[in-house]
């Protein structure tokens, strides 16, 4: 952690992400406006002290919807990442530690699933299950857990032949103990790097699907949905797309750069 804090890029990314998260947490305190309510008499207001980023085509305060969108976008990304990581971790540990026929079955299944482009698989799953954020989360989990499983499996295989693992097995240490005390702590640094990098991918995936009308549905404030709402007025009010677009770019870039810093400072 000391190395990360000495890295100026990583420190800047941490500060940016902290500010974004705090804006989302304290959104009701920061803004007195309701993100779902508007007034047609207030539509397309220019930025001012009353409306920091102006208003949209329904007179809703853009800044309010932007900071409430942090809750939606990041919460959904985290809600997708947690089960994805857990499934990948369990499958990777079982496959890498026990090997044999279990490993063959699990890895061949992963190979088949990974042979299809991820976005095509996500669209196919949503097409089968129907439009909605719940199905978007399910689709992303189904598509992404194999990547974690393969990465974790490779790390577990590399650790299996280490002397301290062999010694633990020789003295009769139970498998859960070996996994918990030795293998999992050793693979955590690489797992953290992958999680940090994938948070950016997950935000883009959820925002893209919401932009296409397959994820978060209006009037819920979400950055991709805000882009979709603004696309009809892009020629006359380009700032309506610029604001949520910048929010996505800055957040994704911060996660990616932070992940690169974690990787470089391992």
C-alpha positions in Angstrom: 0.0 0.0 0.0 2.9 2.4 0.7 4.1 1.9 -2.9 0.7 2.8 -4.2 0.5 6.0 -2.1 3.9 7.0 -3.5 2.7 6.5 -7.1 1.3 9.9 -8.1 -1.0 8.4 -10.8 -2.4 5.8 -8.4 -2.9 8.4 -5.7 -4.7 10.7 -8.1 -7.0 7.9 -9.2 -7.8 7.0 -5.6 -8.7 10.6 -4.9 -10.9 10.8 -8.0 -12.7 7.6 -7.2 -13.1 8.5 -3.6 -14.7 11.8 -4.6 -17.0 10.1 -7.0 -18.1 7.5 -4.4 -18.7 10.2 -1.8 -20.8 12.2 -4.2 -23.0 9.2 -4.7 -23.2 8.3 -1.0 -24.1 11.8 0.0 -26.2 12.7 -3.1 -29.4 13.6 -1.0 -27.4 16.0 1.1 -25.4 17.6 -1.7 -28.5 18.3 -3.8 -32.0 19.2 -2.7 -33.6 18.3 -6.1 -35.4 15.0 -6.8 -33.6 13.3 -9.7 -36.9 11.9 -11.0 -39.0 15.1 -10.9 -38.8 17.9 -13.4 -40.7 20.8 -14.8 -41.1 21.5 -18.5 -40.9 25.2 -17.7 -37.3 24.6 -16.5 -36.1 22.5 -19.4 -32.7 23.1 -21.0 -31.7 25.7 -18.4 -28.0 26.8 -18.7 -25.6 26.1 -15.8 -26.1 28.5 -12.9 -25.8 28.6 -9.1 -29.3 27.1 -9.0 -28.6 24.3 -11.5 -24.8 23.7 -11.5 -24.9 21.7 -14.8 -28.2 23.0 -16.1 -31.3 20.9 -16.7 -32.4 18.3 -19.3 -35.2 18.1 -21.7 -37.7 17.4 -18.9 -36.4 20.1 -16.6 -34.6 17.7 -14.3 -31.5 18.9 -12.6 -28.5 17.4 -14.5 -26.0 17.5 -11.6 -28.5 15.8 -9.3 -29.1 13.0 -11.8 -25.3 12.7 -12.4 -24.5 12.1 -8.7 -27.5 9.8 -8.2 -26.2 8.0 -11.2 -23.1 7.1 -9.3 -25.2 5.0 -7.0 -26.9 3.2 -9.9 -23.8 2.7 -12.1 -21.3 1.7 -9.4 -23.7 -0.2 -7.3 -24.8 -2.4 -10.2 -21.1 -2.9 -11.2 -20.2 -4.0 -7.7 -23.3 -6.2 -7.4 -22.2 -7.9 -10.7 -18.5 -8.2 -9.7 -19.1 -9.9 -6.3 -20.9 -13.0 -7.5 -18.7 -13.1 -10.6 -15.5 -13.2 -8.4 -17.0 -15.7 -6.0 -18.0 -18.2 -8.7 -14.6 -17.8 -10.5 -12.7 -18.2 -7.2 -14.6 -21.4 -6.3 -14.3 -23.0 -9.7 -10.6 -21.9 -10.1 -9.6 -23.3 -6.7 -11.4 -26.6 -7.3 -10.0 -27.0 -10.8 -6.4 -25.9 -10.0 -6.1 -27.8 -6.7 -7.7 -31.1 -7.4 -6.9 -31.3 -11.1 -7.8 -34.6 -12.9 -11.2 -35.2 -14.4 -12.7 -32.3 -12.5 -10.2 -29.9 -14.0 -10.8 -31.3 -17.5 -14.6 -30.9 -17.3 -14.6 -27.4 -15.8 -11.9 -26.1 -18.2 -13.4 -27.5 -21.3 -16.7 -25.9 -20.3 -14.9 -22.6 -19.9 -13.2 -23.0 -23.2 -16.5 -23.5 -25.0 -18.1 -20.5 -23.2 -15.1 -18.3 -23.9 -15.0 -19.1 -27.6 -18.0 -16.8 -28.1 -17.5 -13.0 -28.1 -18.5 -11.7 -24.7 -20.8 -8.9 -25.9 -22.6 -11.2 -28.3 -23.2 -13.7 -25.5 -24.5 -10.9 -23.2 -26.9 -9.7 -25.9 -28.0 -13.3 -26.6 -28.7 -13.9 -22.9 -30.7 -10.7 -22.5 -32.6 -11.5 -25.7 -33.6 -14.9 -24.1 -34.3 -13.6 -20.6 -35.8 -10.2 -21.5 -34.9 -6.5 -21.0 -34.1 -5.4 -17.5 -31.2 -4.7 -15.2 -31.6 -8.0 -13.3 -31.0 -9.8 -16.6 -28.1 -7.6 -17.5 -26.4 -8.5 -14.2 -27.1 -12.2 -14.8 -25.7 -12.0 -18.4 -22.5 -10.3 -17.2 -22.0 -12.8 -14.5 -22.5 -15.8 -16.9 -20.1 -14.3 -19.4 -17.3 -13.1 -17.0 -16.8 -15.8 -14.3 -14.8 -18.1 -16.7 -12.1 -15.5 -17.0 -11.6 -15.4 -13.3 -11.8 -19.2 -13.0 -9.0 -19.7 -15.6 -6.8 -17.0 -14.1 -7.2 -18.4 -10.5 -6.7 -21.9 -11.7 -3.3 -21.0 -13.3 -2.2 -19.3 -10.1 -3.2 -22.3 -7.9 -1.4 -24.7 -10.2 1.8 -22.6 -9.8 1.5 -22.7 -6.1 0.7 -26.4 -5.7 4.3 -27.6 -6.1 5.8 -25.1 -3.7 7.6 -26.6 -0.7 5.4 -25.2 2.0 2.2 -26.5 0.2 3.8 -30.0 -0.1 4.9 -29.8 3.5 1.4 -28.9 4.6 0.0 -31.8 2.7 2.7 -34.1 4.2 1.8 -33.3 7.8 -1.9 -33.9 7.1 -3.2 -30.4 6.8 -6.8 -30.3 5.6 -7.6 -28.9 2.1 -9.7 -26.0 3.4 -6.9 -25.0 5.7 -4.3 -25.1 2.8 -6.6 -23.1 0.5 -7.5 -20.5 3.2 -4.0 -20.0 4.8 -1.7 -20.5 1.9 -3.1 -20.4 -1.6 -5.8 -17.7 -1.4 -3.5 -15.1 0.2 -0.9 -15.7 -2.5 -3.4 -15.2 -5.4 -5.1 -12.2 -3.9 -2.6 -9.5 -5.3 -3.3 -10.6 -8.9 -7.0 -11.0 -8.2 -7.2 -7.4 -6.9 -5.5 -6.2 -10.1 -7.9 -8.0 -12.3 -10.9 -6.8 -10.2 -9.8 -3.2 -10.5 -9.3 -3.4 -14.2 -12.6 -5.2 -14.7 -14.6 -2.6 -12.8 -14.0 -0.3 -15.7 -15.2 -3.0 -18.1 -18.2 -3.6 -16.0 -19.2 0.0 -15.9 -18.9 0.3 -19.7 -20.9 -2.9 -20.2 -23.8 -1.8 -17.9 -23.8 1.8 -19.3 -23.7 0.5 -22.9 -26.6 -1.8 -22.4 -28.6 1.0 -20.6 -27.8 3.3 -23.5 -29.2 0.7 -25.9 -32.4 0.4 -23.7 -31.6 -3.1 -22.5 -30.5 -2.3 -18.9 -31.6 0.5 -16.6 -34.9 1.9 -17.7 -36.0 5.6 -17.5 -36.5 7.6 -15.4 -33.9 5.9 -13.1 -30.7 8.1 -13.2 -27.8 6.1 -14.7 -25.0 7.4 -16.9 -25.7 5.2 -19.9 -29.4 5.9 -19.7 -28.6 9.6 -19.5 -26.6 9.4 -22.7 -29.6 7.6 -24.3 -31.9 10.4 -23.2 -29.6 13.1 -24.6 -28.9 11.5 -28.0 -32.1 13.0 -29.5 -30.8 16.6 -28.8 -27.1 16.0 -29.6 -27.2 18.5 -32.5 -28.7 21.3 -30.4 -27.6 20.5 -26.8 -24.3 18.5 -27.1 -23.5 19.2 -23.5 -26.4 16.9 -22.5 -24.3 13.9 -23.8 -21.0 15.4 -22.8 -21.6 15.4 -19.1 -22.5 11.7 -18.5 -20.0 10.7 -21.2 -17.2 12.5 -19.3 -18.4 10.8 -16.0 -18.0 7.4 -17.6 -14.7 8.2 -19.2 -13.1 9.6 -16.0 -14.4 6.7 -13.8 -13.3 4.0 -16.2 -9.9 5.6 -16.8 -9.4 6.0 -13.0 -10.1 2.3 -12.4 -7.9 1.2 -15.3 -4.9 3.4 -14.3 -5.3 2.2 -10.7 -5.3 -1.4 -11.8 -2.1 -0.7 -13.9 -0.5 0.9 -10.8 -1.4 -2.1 -8.6 0.1 -4.4 -11.3 3.3 -2.4 -11.5 3.7 -2.2 -7.7 3.1 -5.8 -6.8 
